[in-house]
Structure formats: C-alpha cells, structure tokens
Amino acid sequence: GYLVLTDMVWLQDDPPEEIYNYWQENNPNMPNKQQRLAEAQEAGYEMINHFSLSSDSWSEQYYQPLRKRIARLREELAWNEAAEKVFTLTEQEAEMYDRFGQWYGYEFILLRKTD
C-alpha cells in the first residue's frame, strides 16, 4: 500500500537561535528533512516522491487568511481570554514564519510499502 504524509521539518542546517528555540519549545522532536526521509526508508517504505510545501502555501494560502480571520474573531470574542491566548500564539507563529520560513516547513512525502 501507499502512505502519504506531511511533517514539519528543518529545511536547512544550523537555524538561527531564535527560531530553533521557538521550535524546541513547540515541536522539540522536529527532524531535518533528510532524517525524516531516511526514517521512512528505514521503516520499510520506498520513496516515490517528496517536496517541500511552497512559501506561498504558507504565507498567501494559510497565514494571510488566518490573520484576517483572527482580526474578525478577536472583536467577536473580546471577552474570551482563552481565545485571545490562541490568537496571540497563532500570530506569533505567523510572525516567526515571516522572519524564518526559509529554515523550516512541511515536507509532503509519498511512500510505498516494500514488503
């Protein structure tokens, strides 16, 4: 059978300390792309194809609409402290991507079981 997955990975080695620390706090086991691809093959899968999702997918298709939605919801849910915390964390994540997105991303991986 086939397996399709996406996973957050480091796209480059030696990321700046600020973004490295951010992801250590939020996703401490994040591998680099080569590690994740090797793990898939070691688990008995043949690599059919893989690619990193584009920066446009992140910026234009994900974070830009999300920021607009947060702005609308922030007014609607101004009374909700929990919602405000989520909005703030989400905005922080988007800002980190704006500044450091070339260092990390989602890798889309298509595999086939070899057994």
Steps between C-alpha positions, in 0.01 A plus 500: 500500500582865478551752776478878459608729780614849578732584782659816636874483434808717501579584138850632574766414755603738779189719531527831685476462875169686531306271267678189626398583858144578390460158340680322784225633723216425258617192309813368675533185289493678164751322273676636197367397160774244436436330837127465432557359151759253629266388782227425247733284295637327812140416595463299179356757260614585151521872431270579207527878522532788746497878493496791740180702506565839341539822693190625315304211650599624843486876455225559246282194543525439874626788714348789305140368521562387857611848604185650348285247681674570830435872460126434456482246782700716737221759493228239528672315785654794684357367827669157460848484658569148372422606143732800535783270608446284192489807275824633648681167464378464142614851411838426656531186287413697185756767587766234551421360156523849346845539650639146487287300255795409282633285785202266553182375337280207427639220290239312295609137465355221283614150597426142398539205738775271372388178675 
